[in-house]
């Protein structure tokens, strides 16, 4: 009876929300000002009510396809470096980072991947205002990775079309997807409010949220691995620095190394997707090779913002 009442309540909620076609195969609803599938809305409702953050929890937050897998690997390797000092038996060699750092909203403590050791590491794509109150109010730390939105778009288009293929749905053309993306309609979108939500909070609480850019990390990974370690209160000692611990973490988490591991070539964690799809090209500016019509629109979009920026500066 209670279950029926709950289902009826959920059906009423979905009927009341704006609905659009998503990048993956399911429809998206505009829920708490972001676009999300019905399955995730149910999970997020439970998460918001039940998740109890601990002060030493670490959350890797991102908009999908911004470099989450990489940052999860880096954070896991930094925090657990004392337990796995020998690089040869490191869990990242046999597990995908999404197994070691599970997504928070989609996981109950009963799930076998729920972390049992502290500090607990979680990932999330949930926008900042919709995180559970205990995450917002506690002292747990959030590291947020963002990426050039055009590279993020191309990455998302490839990735979600793989999910569509698995669900036997027809692929989205790049033009359709780009139109949706520009209107903010994508899982956890709009991307601009996602980034702004975390960025604004990082200004108010710089000790709580560290904002990182995918491109910056690629350019100087050593600097950012150290910065993440300092921010998480796991700084490298002088001895570790001289012993090459930072370099070994960088090598272990590098795209080339991870892409080539058996677990990431043939493993599966989520039903609709093989792990290999988390590792595509990892390029900066790869969108420039996309189809000409989208390339032209992106260029126009960039110029418009550049122009707007100049006017604002005058
Ligand atoms: P591309 O699709 O442009 O290649 P996410 O992890 O948020 O799903 O983002 C996926 C993007 O990060 C993909 O970009 C993927 O190739 C890239 N990526 C995955 N692992 C990486 C790593 N270890 N280093 C750098 N980039 C990585």
py3Dmol code that shows the C-alpha trace and the ligand (Angstrom):
import py3Dmol

protein = """\
ATOM      1  CA  UNK A   1       0.000   0.000   0.000  1.00  0.00           C
ATOM      2  CA  UNK A   2       2.765   2.423   1.025  1.00  0.00           C
ATOM      3  CA  UNK A   3       4.665   1.413  -2.112  1.00  0.00           C
ATOM      4  CA  UNK A   4       1.638   2.170  -4.313  1.00  0.00           C
ATOM      5  CA  UNK A   5       1.242   5.584  -2.673  1.00  0.00           C
ATOM      6  CA  UNK A   6       4.934   6.308  -3.301  1.00  0.00           C
ATOM      7  CA  UNK A   7       4.674   5.303  -6.985  1.00  0.00           C
ATOM      8  CA  UNK A   8       1.573   7.488  -7.393  1.00  0.00           C
ATOM      9  CA  UNK A   9       3.405  10.429  -5.806  1.00  0.00           C
ATOM     10  CA  UNK A  10       6.369   9.892  -8.146  1.00  0.00           C
ATOM     11  CA  UNK A  11       4.099   9.650 -11.197  1.00  0.00           C
ATOM     12  CA  UNK A  12       2.441  12.930 -10.200  1.00  0.00           C
ATOM     13  CA  UNK A  13       5.851  14.539  -9.765  1.00  0.00           C
ATOM     14  CA  UNK A  14       7.040  13.418 -13.223  1.00  0.00           C
ATOM     15  CA  UNK A  15       3.816  14.653 -14.850  1.00  0.00           C
ATOM     16  CA  UNK A  16       4.335  18.085 -13.299  1.00  0.00           C
ATOM     17  CA  UNK A  17       7.934  18.509 -14.532  1.00  0.00           C
ATOM     18  CA  UNK A  18       9.074  19.793 -17.949  1.00  0.00           C
ATOM     19  CA  UNK A  19      10.255  16.837 -20.056  1.00  0.00           C
ATOM     20  CA  UNK A  20      12.723  16.590 -22.947  1.00  0.00           C
ATOM     21  CA  UNK A  21      14.614  13.928 -24.837  1.00  0.00           C
ATOM     22  CA  UNK A  22      18.040  13.280 -23.243  1.00  0.00           C
ATOM     23  CA  UNK A  23      21.507  12.479 -24.608  1.00  0.00           C
ATOM     24  CA  UNK A  24      21.246   8.898 -23.308  1.00  0.00           C
ATOM     25  CA  UNK A  25      18.193   6.880 -24.219  1.00  0.00           C
ATOM     26  CA  UNK A  26      15.816   7.951 -21.426  1.00  0.00           C
ATOM     27  CA  UNK A  27      13.775  11.157 -21.180  1.00  0.00           C
ATOM     28  CA  UNK A  28      14.994  13.941 -18.940  1.00  0.00           C
ATOM     29  CA  UNK A  29      12.956  15.979 -16.466  1.00  0.00           C
ATOM     30  CA  UNK A  30      13.783  19.454 -15.223  1.00  0.00           C
ATOM     31  CA  UNK A  31      14.145  18.624 -11.524  1.00  0.00           C
ATOM     32  CA  UNK A  32      15.499  21.140  -8.989  1.00  0.00           C
ATOM     33  CA  UNK A  33      16.649  23.256 -11.954  1.00  0.00           C
ATOM     34  CA  UNK A  34      18.705  20.564 -13.671  1.00  0.00           C
ATOM     35  CA  UNK A  35      17.913  17.895 -16.271  1.00  0.00           C
ATOM     36  CA  UNK A  36      17.797  14.375 -14.958  1.00  0.00           C
ATOM     37  CA  UNK A  37      16.259  10.977 -15.811  1.00  0.00           C
ATOM     38  CA  UNK A  38      13.398   9.559 -13.736  1.00  0.00           C
ATOM     39  CA  UNK A  39      15.663   6.819 -12.334  1.00  0.00           C
ATOM     40  CA  UNK A  40      18.170   9.361 -11.095  1.00  0.00           C
ATOM     41  CA  UNK A  41      15.455  11.591  -9.638  1.00  0.00           C
ATOM     42  CA  UNK A  42      14.305   8.689  -7.465  1.00  0.00           C
ATOM     43  CA  UNK A  43      17.890   7.925  -6.405  1.00  0.00           C
ATOM     44  CA  UNK A  44      18.660  11.584  -5.730  1.00  0.00           C
ATOM     45  CA  UNK A  45      15.520  11.966  -3.600  1.00  0.00           C
ATOM     46  CA  UNK A  46      16.689   9.096  -1.412  1.00  0.00           C
ATOM     47  CA  UNK A  47      20.261  10.428  -1.316  1.00  0.00           C
ATOM     48  CA  UNK A  48      19.136  13.916  -0.273  1.00  0.00           C
ATOM     49  CA  UNK A  49      17.107  12.482   2.605  1.00  0.00           C
ATOM     50  CA  UNK A  50      19.481   9.773   3.777  1.00  0.00           C
ATOM     51  CA  UNK A  51      23.117  10.467   2.982  1.00  0.00           C
ATOM     52  CA  UNK A  52      25.129  11.410   6.053  1.00  0.00           C
ATOM     53  CA  UNK A  53      28.446  12.987   5.134  1.00  0.00           C
ATOM     54  CA  UNK A  54      31.431  12.640   7.430  1.00  0.00           C
ATOM     55  CA  UNK A  55      33.823  15.531   7.962  1.00  0.00           C
ATOM     56  CA  UNK A  56      36.668  13.601   6.349  1.00  0.00           C
ATOM     57  CA  UNK A  57      34.707  12.497   3.262  1.00  0.00           C
ATOM     58  CA  UNK A  58      36.094  13.535  -0.120  1.00  0.00           C
ATOM     59  CA  UNK A  59      33.789  14.246  -3.047  1.00  0.00           C
ATOM     60  CA  UNK A  60      34.993  14.319  -6.650  1.00  0.00           C
ATOM     61  CA  UNK A  61      32.382  16.452  -8.407  1.00  0.00           C
ATOM     62  CA  UNK A  62      32.018  17.220 -12.102  1.00  0.00           C
ATOM     63  CA  UNK A  63      29.784  17.742 -15.062  1.00  0.00           C
ATOM     64  CA  UNK A  64      29.806  14.475 -17.073  1.00  0.00           C
ATOM     65  CA  UNK A  65      32.757  14.030 -19.473  1.00  0.00           C
ATOM     66  CA  UNK A  66      34.975  16.654 -17.857  1.00  0.00           C
ATOM     67  CA  UNK A  67      37.722  14.308 -16.649  1.00  0.00           C
ATOM     68  CA  UNK A  68      35.992  12.692 -13.664  1.00  0.00           C
ATOM     69  CA  UNK A  69      37.642   9.297 -14.179  1.00  0.00           C
ATOM     70  CA  UNK A  70      41.101  10.879 -14.127  1.00  0.00           C
ATOM     71  CA  UNK A  71      40.466  13.004 -11.038  1.00  0.00           C
ATOM     72  CA  UNK A  72      38.931  10.034  -9.209  1.00  0.00           C
ATOM     73  CA  UNK A  73      42.081   8.018  -9.942  1.00  0.00           C
ATOM     74  CA  UNK A  74      44.382  10.844  -8.824  1.00  0.00           C
ATOM     75  CA  UNK A  75      42.430  11.456  -5.591  1.00  0.00           C
ATOM     76  CA  UNK A  76      42.317   7.723  -4.782  1.00  0.00           C
ATOM     77  CA  UNK A  77      46.041   7.318  -5.431  1.00  0.00           C
ATOM     78  CA  UNK A  78      46.944  10.360  -3.291  1.00  0.00           C
ATOM     79  CA  UNK A  79      44.781   9.444  -0.313  1.00  0.00           C
ATOM     80  CA  UNK A  80      45.684   5.745  -0.260  1.00  0.00           C
ATOM     81  CA  UNK A  81      49.391   6.018  -1.073  1.00  0.00           C
ATOM     82  CA  UNK A  82      50.495   4.704   2.341  1.00  0.00           C
ATOM     83  CA  UNK A  83      48.380   1.530   1.989  1.00  0.00           C
ATOM     84  CA  UNK A  84      49.615   0.707  -1.501  1.00  0.00           C
ATOM     85  CA  UNK A  85      53.196   1.809  -1.518  1.00  0.00           C
ATOM     86  CA  UNK A  86      54.133  -0.915  -3.988  1.00  0.00           C
ATOM     87  CA  UNK A  87      52.837   0.243  -7.343  1.00  0.00           C
ATOM     88  CA  UNK A  88      52.634  -3.386  -8.545  1.00  0.00           C
ATOM     89  CA  UNK A  89      49.631  -4.376  -6.442  1.00  0.00           C
ATOM     90  CA  UNK A  90      47.784  -1.087  -6.667  1.00  0.00           C
ATOM     91  CA  UNK A  91      43.963  -1.392  -6.884  1.00  0.00           C
ATOM     92  CA  UNK A  92      43.952   1.043  -9.826  1.00  0.00           C
ATOM     93  CA  UNK A  93      45.693  -1.657 -11.863  1.00  0.00           C
ATOM     94  CA  UNK A  94      42.798  -4.051 -11.484  1.00  0.00           C
ATOM     95  CA  UNK A  95      39.759  -1.816 -10.825  1.00  0.00           C
ATOM     96  CA  UNK A  96      38.263   1.019 -12.812  1.00  0.00           C
ATOM     97  CA  UNK A  97      38.327   4.351 -10.861  1.00  0.00           C
ATOM     98  CA  UNK A  98      34.499   4.383 -10.816  1.00  0.00           C
ATOM     99  CA  UNK A  99      34.546   1.174  -8.757  1.00  0.00           C
ATOM    100  CA  UNK A 100      37.032   2.583  -6.261  1.00  0.00           C
ATOM    101  CA  UNK A 101      35.331   5.979  -6.051  1.00  0.00           C
ATOM    102  CA  UNK A 102      31.625   5.227  -6.513  1.00  0.00           C
ATOM    103  CA  UNK A 103      28.922   7.716  -7.453  1.00  0.00           C
ATOM    104  CA  UNK A 104      27.230   8.939  -4.343  1.00  0.00           C
ATOM    105  CA  UNK A 105      23.642   9.581  -5.368  1.00  0.00           C
ATOM    106  CA  UNK A 106      23.200   6.201  -6.960  1.00  0.00           C
ATOM    107  CA  UNK A 107      24.513   4.094  -4.169  1.00  0.00           C
ATOM    108  CA  UNK A 108      23.172   2.997  -0.799  1.00  0.00           C
ATOM    109  CA  UNK A 109      25.393   1.802   2.072  1.00  0.00           C
ATOM    110  CA  UNK A 110      24.104  -1.712   1.314  1.00  0.00           C
ATOM    111  CA  UNK A 111      25.828  -1.669  -2.100  1.00  0.00           C
ATOM    112  CA  UNK A 112      28.992  -3.763  -2.308  1.00  0.00           C
ATOM    113  CA  UNK A 113      31.015  -0.828  -3.695  1.00  0.00           C
ATOM    114  CA  UNK A 114      30.065   1.542  -0.848  1.00  0.00           C
ATOM    115  CA  UNK A 115      33.371   2.579   0.789  1.00  0.00           C
ATOM    116  CA  UNK A 116      34.066   0.944   4.128  1.00  0.00           C
ATOM    117  CA  UNK A 117      37.382   2.604   4.946  1.00  0.00           C
ATOM    118  CA  UNK A 118      38.016   6.261   5.745  1.00  0.00           C
ATOM    119  CA  UNK A 119      38.429   8.761   4.299  1.00  0.00           C
ATOM    120  CA  UNK A 120      35.556   7.744   2.053  1.00  0.00           C
ATOM    121  CA  UNK A 121      35.830   8.909  -1.543  1.00  0.00           C
ATOM    122  CA  UNK A 122      32.744   9.492  -3.655  1.00  0.00           C
ATOM    123  CA  UNK A 123      32.019  10.926  -7.056  1.00  0.00           C
ATOM    124  CA  UNK A 124      29.007  12.971  -8.057  1.00  0.00           C
ATOM    125  CA  UNK A 125      27.503  14.781 -11.052  1.00  0.00           C
ATOM    126  CA  UNK A 126      24.759  16.338  -8.910  1.00  0.00           C
ATOM    127  CA  UNK A 127      24.787  20.178  -9.066  1.00  0.00           C
ATOM    128  CA  UNK A 128      25.956  21.896  -5.882  1.00  0.00           C
ATOM    129  CA  UNK A 129      22.561  23.212  -4.667  1.00  0.00           C
ATOM    130  CA  UNK A 130      21.098  19.693  -4.877  1.00  0.00           C
ATOM    131  CA  UNK A 131      23.760  17.944  -2.819  1.00  0.00           C
ATOM    132  CA  UNK A 132      22.579  16.544   0.501  1.00  0.00           C
ATOM    133  CA  UNK A 133      22.443  19.078   3.328  1.00  0.00           C
ATOM    134  CA  UNK A 134      25.004  17.080   5.272  1.00  0.00           C
ATOM    135  CA  UNK A 135      27.569  17.468   2.452  1.00  0.00           C
ATOM    136  CA  UNK A 136      26.957  21.200   2.257  1.00  0.00           C
ATOM    137  CA  UNK A 137      27.037  21.725   6.028  1.00  0.00           C
ATOM    138  CA  UNK A 138      29.840  19.327   7.003  1.00  0.00           C
ATOM    139  CA  UNK A 139      33.570  19.920   6.633  1.00  0.00           C
ATOM    140  CA  UNK A 140      33.941  17.305   3.917  1.00  0.00           C
ATOM    141  CA  UNK A 141      35.953  18.500   0.934  1.00  0.00           C
ATOM    142  CA  UNK A 142      34.911  18.750  -2.693  1.00  0.00           C
ATOM    143  CA  UNK A 143      37.259  18.737  -5.675  1.00  0.00           C
ATOM    144  CA  UNK A 144      35.490  19.881  -8.821  1.00  0.00           C
ATOM    145  CA  UNK A 145      36.866  19.359 -12.314  1.00  0.00           C
ATOM    146  CA  UNK A 146      35.645  21.367 -15.290  1.00  0.00           C
ATOM    147  CA  UNK A 147      36.673  21.337 -18.930  1.00  0.00           C
ATOM    148  CA  UNK A 148      36.318  23.385 -22.080  1.00  0.00           C
ATOM    149  CA  UNK A 149      32.567  22.981 -22.763  1.00  0.00           C
ATOM    150  CA  UNK A 150      33.126  22.179 -26.453  1.00  0.00           C
ATOM    151  CA  UNK A 151      35.474  19.274 -25.739  1.00  0.00           C
ATOM    152  CA  UNK A 152      33.032  18.174 -23.038  1.00  0.00           C
ATOM    153  CA  UNK A 153      30.252  18.274 -25.624  1.00  0.00           C
ATOM    154  CA  UNK A 154      32.111  16.132 -28.181  1.00  0.00           C
ATOM    155  CA  UNK A 155      33.096  13.670 -25.469  1.00  0.00           C
ATOM    156  CA  UNK A 156      29.465  13.490 -24.253  1.00  0.00           C
ATOM    157  CA  UNK A 157      28.120  13.028 -27.767  1.00  0.00           C
ATOM    158  CA  UNK A 158      30.375  10.005 -28.352  1.00  0.00           C
ATOM    159  CA  UNK A 159      29.794   8.575 -24.885  1.00  0.00           C
ATOM    160  CA  UNK A 160      26.012   8.878 -24.737  1.00  0.00           C
ATOM    161  CA  UNK A 161      25.662   7.489 -28.250  1.00  0.00           C
ATOM    162  CA  UNK A 162      27.407   4.340 -26.951  1.00  0.00           C
ATOM    163  CA  UNK A 163      24.719   4.082 -24.270  1.00  0.00           C
ATOM    164  CA  UNK A 164      22.023   4.633 -26.903  1.00  0.00           C
ATOM    165  CA  UNK A 165      23.546   1.858 -28.997  1.00  0.00           C
ATOM    166  CA  UNK A 166      23.371  -0.519 -26.021  1.00  0.00           C
ATOM    167  CA  UNK A 167      19.697   0.406 -25.504  1.00  0.00           C
ATOM    168  CA  UNK A 168      19.034  -0.093 -29.231  1.00  0.00           C
ATOM    169  CA  UNK A 169      18.074   3.577 -29.620  1.00  0.00           C
ATOM    170  CA  UNK A 170      19.114   5.438 -32.758  1.00  0.00           C
ATOM    171  CA  UNK A 171      22.173   7.660 -32.419  1.00  0.00           C
ATOM    172  CA  UNK A 172      21.811  11.420 -31.928  1.00  0.00           C
ATOM    173  CA  UNK A 173      23.330  13.361 -34.784  1.00  0.00           C
ATOM    174  CA  UNK A 174      25.977  15.839 -33.748  1.00  0.00           C
ATOM    175  CA  UNK A 175      23.741  18.712 -34.898  1.00  0.00           C
ATOM    176  CA  UNK A 176      20.771  17.512 -32.802  1.00  0.00           C
ATOM    177  CA  UNK A 177      23.005  16.991 -29.795  1.00  0.00           C
ATOM    178  CA  UNK A 178      24.654  20.402 -30.153  1.00  0.00           C
ATOM    179  CA  UNK A 179      21.278  22.143 -30.283  1.00  0.00           C
ATOM    180  CA  UNK A 180      20.219  20.338 -27.097  1.00  0.00           C
ATOM    181  CA  UNK A 181      23.537  21.133 -25.394  1.00  0.00           C
ATOM    182  CA  UNK A 182      23.252  24.843 -26.229  1.00  0.00           C
ATOM    183  CA  UNK A 183      19.793  24.799 -24.652  1.00  0.00           C
ATOM    184  CA  UNK A 184      21.242  23.200 -21.543  1.00  0.00           C
ATOM    185  CA  UNK A 185      19.408  19.927 -22.175  1.00  0.00           C
ATOM    186  CA  UNK A 186      21.770  17.126 -21.252  1.00  0.00           C
ATOM    187  CA  UNK A 187      22.042  14.846 -18.229  1.00  0.00           C
ATOM    188  CA  UNK A 188      22.831  17.116 -15.196  1.00  0.00           C
ATOM    189  CA  UNK A 189      22.753  20.215 -17.449  1.00  0.00           C
ATOM    190  CA  UNK A 190      22.746  23.059 -18.108  1.00  0.00           C
ATOM    191  CA  UNK A 191      26.519  22.843 -18.010  1.00  0.00           C
ATOM    192  CA  UNK A 192      26.957  26.549 -17.293  1.00  0.00           C
ATOM    193  CA  UNK A 193      24.864  26.532 -14.115  1.00  0.00           C
ATOM    194  CA  UNK A 194      26.590  23.311 -13.018  1.00  0.00           C
ATOM    195  CA  UNK A 195      30.004  24.998 -13.183  1.00  0.00           C
ATOM    196  CA  UNK A 196      28.728  28.270 -11.715  1.00  0.00           C
ATOM    197  CA  UNK A 197      27.126  26.554  -8.716  1.00  0.00           C
ATOM    198  CA  UNK A 198      30.399  24.977  -7.583  1.00  0.00           C
ATOM    199  CA  UNK A 199      32.523  27.955  -8.607  1.00  0.00           C
ATOM    200  CA  UNK A 200      30.445  30.487  -6.664  1.00  0.00           C
ATOM    201  CA  UNK A 201      30.547  28.321  -3.551  1.00  0.00           C
ATOM    202  CA  UNK A 202      34.328  27.873  -3.940  1.00  0.00           C
ATOM    203  CA  UNK A 203      34.715  31.628  -3.658  1.00  0.00           C
ATOM    204  CA  UNK A 204      32.718  31.736  -0.440  1.00  0.00           C
ATOM    205  CA  UNK A 205      34.337  28.578   0.992  1.00  0.00           C
ATOM    206  CA  UNK A 206      37.775  28.117  -0.586  1.00  0.00           C
ATOM    207  CA  UNK A 207      38.714  25.482   2.002  1.00  0.00           C
ATOM    208  CA  UNK A 208      35.680  23.396   1.086  1.00  0.00           C
ATOM    209  CA  UNK A 209      35.773  23.399  -2.719  1.00  0.00           C
ATOM    210  CA  UNK A 210      38.777  23.299  -5.020  1.00  0.00           C
ATOM    211  CA  UNK A 211      38.055  24.079  -8.663  1.00  0.00           C
ATOM    212  CA  UNK A 212      40.335  22.401 -11.189  1.00  0.00           C
ATOM    213  CA  UNK A 213      40.482  22.669 -14.957  1.00  0.00           C
ATOM    214  CA  UNK A 214      41.155  19.591 -17.087  1.00  0.00           C
ATOM    215  CA  UNK A 215      43.371  21.633 -19.407  1.00  0.00           C
ATOM    216  CA  UNK A 216      45.428  23.045 -16.503  1.00  0.00           C
ATOM    217  CA  UNK A 217      46.032  19.577 -15.079  1.00  0.00           C
ATOM    218  CA  UNK A 218      47.138  18.297 -18.476  1.00  0.00           C
ATOM    219  CA  UNK A 219      49.543  21.181 -18.832  1.00  0.00           C
ATOM    220  CA  UNK A 220      51.184  20.794 -15.439  1.00  0.00           C
ATOM    221  CA  UNK A 221      50.045  17.591 -13.810  1.00  0.00           C
ATOM    222  CA  UNK A 222      52.811  17.638 -11.189  1.00  0.00           C
ATOM    223  CA  UNK A 223      51.686  21.014  -9.844  1.00  0.00           C
ATOM    224  CA  UNK A 224      48.019  19.960  -9.649  1.00  0.00           C
ATOM    225  CA  UNK A 225      48.655  16.590  -8.046  1.00  0.00           C
ATOM    226  CA  UNK A 226      50.505  18.490  -5.317  1.00  0.00           C
ATOM    227  CA  UNK A 227      47.723  21.070  -5.099  1.00  0.00           C
ATOM    228  CA  UNK A 228      45.047  18.382  -4.722  1.00  0.00           C
ATOM    229  CA  UNK A 229      47.131  16.609  -2.067  1.00  0.00           C
ATOM    230  CA  UNK A 230      47.585  19.853  -0.097  1.00  0.00           C
ATOM    231  CA  UNK A 231      43.913  20.734  -0.377  1.00  0.00           C
ATOM    232  CA  UNK A 232      42.837  17.281   0.855  1.00  0.00           C
ATOM    233  CA  UNK A 233      45.283  17.541   3.791  1.00  0.00           C
ATOM    234  CA  UNK A 234      47.446  14.727   2.422  1.00  0.00           C
ATOM    235  CA  UNK A 235      50.508  16.814   1.465  1.00  0.00           C
ATOM    236  CA  UNK A 236      53.599  15.098   0.080  1.00  0.00           C
ATOM    237  CA  UNK A 237      56.627  15.089   2.375  1.00  0.00           C
ATOM    238  CA  UNK A 238      60.015  16.230   1.121  1.00  0.00           C
ATOM    239  CA  UNK A 239      61.104  12.592   1.245  1.00  0.00           C
ATOM    240  CA  UNK A 240      58.176  11.460  -0.909  1.00  0.00           C
ATOM    241  CA  UNK A 241      58.941  14.194  -3.401  1.00  0.00           C
ATOM    242  CA  UNK A 242      62.596  13.131  -3.656  1.00  0.00           C
ATOM    243  CA  UNK A 243      61.600   9.457  -3.916  1.00  0.00           C
ATOM    244  CA  UNK A 244      59.454  10.148  -6.986  1.00  0.00           C
ATOM    245  CA  UNK A 245      56.098   9.337  -5.335  1.00  0.00           C
ATOM    246  CA  UNK A 246      54.359  12.141  -7.231  1.00  0.00           C
ATOM    247  CA  UNK A 247      55.724  10.948 -10.567  1.00  0.00           C
ATOM    248  CA  UNK A 248      54.617   7.375  -9.901  1.00  0.00           C
ATOM    249  CA  UNK A 249      51.060   8.574  -9.127  1.00  0.00           C
ATOM    250  CA  UNK A 250      51.069  10.614 -12.331  1.00  0.00           C
ATOM    251  CA  UNK A 251      52.221   7.581 -14.356  1.00  0.00           C
ATOM    252  CA  UNK A 252      49.687   5.269 -12.729  1.00  0.00           C
ATOM    253  CA  UNK A 253      46.800   7.657 -13.467  1.00  0.00           C
ATOM    254  CA  UNK A 254      47.931   8.685 -16.923  1.00  0.00           C
ATOM    255  CA  UNK A 255      45.544   8.203 -19.825  1.00  0.00           C
ATOM    256  CA  UNK A 256      47.995   5.946 -21.694  1.00  0.00           C
ATOM    257  CA  UNK A 257      48.486   3.665 -18.678  1.00  0.00           C
ATOM    258  CA  UNK A 258      44.823   3.459 -17.674  1.00  0.00           C
ATOM    259  CA  UNK A 259      43.490   2.966 -21.188  1.00  0.00           C
ATOM    260  CA  UNK A 260      45.800  -0.001 -21.641  1.00  0.00           C
ATOM    261  CA  UNK A 261      44.848  -1.900 -18.468  1.00  0.00           C
ATOM    262  CA  UNK A 262      42.850  -5.087 -18.969  1.00  0.00           C
ATOM    263  CA  UNK A 263      40.121  -3.904 -16.565  1.00  0.00           C
ATOM    264  CA  UNK A 264      39.640  -0.774 -18.655  1.00  0.00           C
ATOM    265  CA  UNK A 265      39.858  -2.555 -22.001  1.00  0.00           C
ATOM    266  CA  UNK A 266      37.383  -5.339 -21.381  1.00  0.00           C
ATOM    267  CA  UNK A 267      35.742  -4.736 -17.981  1.00  0.00           C
ATOM    268  CA  UNK A 268      32.199  -3.553 -17.276  1.00  0.00           C
ATOM    269  CA  UNK A 269      30.859  -1.835 -14.160  1.00  0.00           C
ATOM    270  CA  UNK A 270      27.681  -0.241 -15.380  1.00  0.00           C
ATOM    271  CA  UNK A 271      25.320  -2.492 -17.293  1.00  0.00           C
ATOM    272  CA  UNK A 272      24.915  -0.239 -20.291  1.00  0.00           C
ATOM    273  CA  UNK A 273      28.577   0.488 -20.859  1.00  0.00           C
ATOM    274  CA  UNK A 274      32.004  -1.076 -21.136  1.00  0.00           C
ATOM    275  CA  UNK A 275      34.800   0.607 -19.190  1.00  0.00           C
ATOM    276  CA  UNK A 276      36.724   1.249 -22.395  1.00  0.00           C
ATOM    277  CA  UNK A 277      34.287   4.038 -23.286  1.00  0.00           C
ATOM    278  CA  UNK A 278      35.620   6.147 -20.401  1.00  0.00           C
ATOM    279  CA  UNK A 279      38.911   6.401 -22.288  1.00  0.00           C
ATOM    280  CA  UNK A 280      38.622   7.891 -25.753  1.00  0.00           C
ATOM    281  CA  UNK A 281      41.185  10.474 -26.912  1.00  0.00           C
ATOM    282  CA  UNK A 282      41.801  12.781 -23.951  1.00  0.00           C
ATOM    283  CA  UNK A 283      42.726  15.657 -26.220  1.00  0.00           C
ATOM    284  CA  UNK A 284      42.524  19.377 -25.671  1.00  0.00           C
ATOM    285  CA  UNK A 285      40.729  21.185 -28.496  1.00  0.00           C
ATOM    286  CA  UNK A 286      39.601  17.929 -30.130  1.00  0.00           C
ATOM    287  CA  UNK A 287      36.267  19.621 -30.982  1.00  0.00           C
ATOM    288  CA  UNK A 288      38.061  21.383 -33.824  1.00  0.00           C
ATOM    289  CA  UNK A 289      38.054  18.077 -35.712  1.00  0.00           C
ATOM    290  CA  UNK A 290      34.269  17.738 -35.409  1.00  0.00           C
ATOM    291  CA  UNK A 291      31.890  18.074 -38.354  1.00  0.00           C
ATOM    292  CA  UNK A 292      32.110  21.430 -40.072  1.00  0.00           C
ATOM    293  CA  UNK A 293      28.622  22.701 -39.273  1.00  0.00           C
ATOM    294  CA  UNK A 294      29.091  22.267 -35.529  1.00  0.00           C
ATOM    295  CA  UNK A 295      32.644  23.573 -35.769  1.00  0.00           C
ATOM    296  CA  UNK A 296      31.292  26.736 -37.394  1.00  0.00           C
ATOM    297  CA  UNK A 297      28.613  27.166 -34.759  1.00  0.00           C
ATOM    298  CA  UNK A 298      31.082  26.648 -31.922  1.00  0.00           C
ATOM    299  CA  UNK A 299      33.441  29.191 -33.449  1.00  0.00           C
ATOM    300  CA  UNK A 300      30.583  31.707 -33.713  1.00  0.00           C
ATOM    301  CA  UNK A 301      29.650  30.985 -30.104  1.00  0.00           C
ATOM    302  CA  UNK A 302      33.261  31.534 -28.981  1.00  0.00           C
ATOM    303  CA  UNK A 303      33.586  34.783 -30.944  1.00  0.00           C
ATOM    304  CA  UNK A 304      30.307  36.042 -29.539  1.00  0.00           C
ATOM    305  CA  UNK A 305      31.535  35.498 -25.984  1.00  0.00           C
ATOM    306  CA  UNK A 306      34.918  37.005 -26.749  1.00  0.00           C
ATOM    307  CA  UNK A 307      33.163  40.036 -28.166  1.00  0.00           C
ATOM    308  CA  UNK A 308      30.826  40.254 -25.172  1.00  0.00           C
ATOM    309  CA  UNK A 309      33.876  39.993 -22.863  1.00  0.00           C
ATOM    310  CA  UNK A 310      35.581  42.906 -24.679  1.00  0.00           C
ATOM    311  CA  UNK A 311      32.473  45.054 -24.368  1.00  0.00           C
ATOM    312  CA  UNK A 312      32.174  44.317 -20.665  1.00  0.00           C
ATOM    313  CA  UNK A 313      35.802  45.333 -20.165  1.00  0.00           C
ATOM    314  CA  UNK A 314      35.346  48.708 -21.904  1.00  0.00           C
TER     315      UNK A 314
END
"""
ligand_1 = """\
27
LIG
P 37.470 12.368 -24.511
O 36.145 11.765 -24.776
O 37.592 13.771 -25.049
O 38.602 11.519 -24.942
P 34.771 11.567 -17.621
O 35.830 10.824 -16.917
O 34.253 12.746 -16.863
O 33.714 10.670 -18.133
O 35.483 12.249 -18.891
C 35.921 11.450 -19.933
C 37.000 12.177 -20.689
O 38.224 12.135 -19.940
C 37.278 11.487 -22.009
O 37.639 12.528 -22.923
C 38.459 10.587 -21.644
O 39.225 10.181 -22.748
C 39.232 11.484 -20.685
N 40.075 10.701 -19.760
C 39.787 9.508 -19.189
N 40.811 9.107 -18.416
C 41.769 10.055 -18.504
C 43.084 10.187 -17.944
N 43.606 9.246 -17.155
N 43.791 11.297 -18.247
C 43.281 12.251 -19.053
N 42.046 12.177 -19.618
C 41.294 11.089 -19.359
"""
view = py3Dmol.view(width=600, height=400)
view.addModel(protein, "pdb")
view.setStyle({"model": 0}, {"cartoon": {"style": "trace"}})
view.addModel(ligand_1, "xyz")
view.setStyle({"model": 1}, {"stick": {}})
view.zoomTo()
view.show()
